[in-house]
Each structure stands twice: as C-alpha cells, then as structure tokens.
Amino acid sequence: MTTLTVSASDHINSGNVGLRTDAGRRVAFGGVLKSEWIKLWSLRSIKITIAITLLMGLGMSALMAFNLNTEYAGAPAEALSGFLLFSATFTGSFIALVFGVLGVFTITSEYASGMILSSLAAVPRRGPVFAAKALMLALISAVTALIVVGGGLGIATAALPEAASRLTDPIVIAGALGTVAFLVLIALMAFGIAALLRSTAGGIALVAGICFVVPLALNVMQFTGWEWVSTVSAYVPTALGSTLGQGTAPLPPGAEGPTFWVALAGMAAWAAVALIPAAIAFQRRDAK
C-alpha cells in the first residue's frame, strides 16, 4: 500500500515541504493531487492573491453596478441583461493579471524554496506532478472566478432588483461562464510560462506584458492604418476575455471580430501554447 506523507508550510518563508514514499512504490495520482492541494493551500502568497482577487473583483462590480443602476432603471429586458453582464464581467480584464500571478506562484514557489527536489523524489514520474499542479490551479481559479462573477451578478441584482428576471438569460449565463473560463485559462497560461522560466519575477513580467503591454502597443499601432493590427488586437487575451464576457450575443451590424466560441478556442490556444512546451520541459530538464 502506498503511503504519502505531506508536511506543508509557506514555501517562501520556511521552505518546509516534504514528500515521502516507500521505496519502489508508485504514488497514486489521487495522492499526488492531495499533496498538491495541501502544498498550494499552505502558501501564504496564494491566500493573499485570492483575497486580493475577491476584493478587487467584487469591489469593482459594486462600484460599477451602483453607479449605473439609475441609468438602467425601467430599461428594456435586453438592456437589463447588458447591465448584469457589464457589472459582473467587466472586471475580468482588470483582474486577469492577478489570476496570472496565481498561476505563476503555483509553480515557482517550489523552485524558489528548492522543495521541487523533494516533490520529484517522492514522485519520480514527473508527468503526474505537472498535471496535478495544473488541475489544482484550475480548480482554485475556477472557484475564485465563480465567486467573483457570481458575486458580481448578485451585487448588480441588489443594485437594480428588476434585473433579477434576466439572470437566467442564456446570454448572461454564457457571458458569466465565459469570463470564468477566461480567468482559468489565463491562470493556466501563466502557469505554463512560469514553468518554462522558473522565475516568479520573470513569469509575472511576461504575463503582464501579454495582458497589458501588448494590447497597449497594438492600440498605438492602430494609427498606422495597417489592417493586420486590428485583427491581431482582437485575439490578444484581454480582448478575447472581453468577447467572452459579452456572452453569445451576435456582433453588431458591420462589426468584425471573433465570436464567443472562437474567442473561447483562442484562449484555449493561448493556454496550450504555454502548457504543452512547459509539460515537455518539466519532464526533460534538470529539476535544479
């Protein structure tokens, strides 16, 4: 019978994480998942990041909902759906970086403390370790995003009670779930980038560049009149997140850009481009 003992505390402050298995025994994937959950949830940086995410997301939703509620009072049903979506999902682009930081900390904390050596000594097959980290990150990100988006919808309903009838609108549901998917995929993309770089500062800097610097640079380049700039701008992560946050509503007449499902596929591609090379490198490179 496989035994898996985990002793976890904050990696950054104490670096005291240990994994032990009986010699020659294979650790079941469920045990690897459990150990990753304990290690992640013991990290003070993870808890602080989640707390900041919730405060920022819900706070911005409240600010927006209570500032717009009078303008939407008595509005048509379609406009009420837009009010709910905007109040709950517009924060996605702003807190995307925080989810990216969450993804970076998930992998770089062990490299910073040197405890990655203990983890890989306990589970020599590196594939399950990488997969368990990614799955635990996806779970934590999804729950956090659901609280932010669901809380945003609740706040919007409190600000404008008549909008409650639109909570079951398919467009609202699609926009809410699309924003959750966007934030989870941002976290996974950041996880892949950080796994390749093995650097907290480098991972956060690159994720920030992709999420904010690249879109800003492309906006400046719009003045060149080059058509490809507009096309590329629509497929950077923050733009795709905005599209997902609008739900499955059709594009306005004459408007160009990805649809909801194309945007979802685009975000999945961004995450895959980072995760696949990271998974290969994680298995082949020296752990030091």
Stockholm file with secondary structure:
# STOCKHOLM 1.0

chainA/1-288         MTTLTVSASDHINSGNVGLRTDAGRRVAFGGVLKSEWIKLWSLRSIKITIAITLLMGLGMSALMAFNLNTEYAGAPAEALSGFLLFSATFTGSFIALVFGVLGVFTITSEYASGMILSSLAAVPRRGPVFAAKALMLALISAVTALIVVGGGLGIATAALPEAASRLTDPIVIAGALGTVAFLVLIALMAFGIAALLRSTAGGIALVAGICFVVPLALNVMQFTGWEWVSTVSAYVPTALGSTLGQGTAPLPPGAEGPTFWVALAGMAAWAAVALIPAAIAFQRRDAK
#=GR chainA/1-288 SS CCCCEEECCCTTTTCCCEEECCTTCCCCHHHHHHHHHHHHHTCHHHHHHHHHHHHHHHHHHHHHHHHHHHHHTTCCHHHHHHHHHHHHHTTHHHHHHHHHHHHHHHHHHHHHHTTHHHHHHHCCCHHHHHHHHHHHHHHHHHHHHHHHHHHHHHHHHHHCGGGGGGTTCHHHHHHHHHHHHHHHHHHHHHHHHHHHHCCHHHHHHHHHIIIIIHHHHHHHHGGGCCHHHHHHHTTSHHHHHHHHHTTTCCCCTTCCSCCHHHHHHHHHHHHHHHHHHHHHHHHHSCCC
#=GC SS_cons         CCCCEEECCCTTTTCCCEEECCTTCCCCHHHHHHHHHHHHHTCHHHHHHHHHHHHHHHHHHHHHHHHHHHHHTTCCHHHHHHHHHHHHHTTHHHHHHHHHHHHHHHHHHHHHHTTHHHHHHHCCCHHHHHHHHHHHHHHHHHHHHHHHHHHHHHHHHHHCGGGGGGTTCHHHHHHHHHHHHHHHHHHHHHHHHHHHHCCHHHHHHHHHIIIIIHHHHHHHHGGGCCHHHHHHHTTSHHHHHHHHHTTTCCCCTTCCSCCHHHHHHHHHHHHHHHHHHHHHHHHHSCCC
//
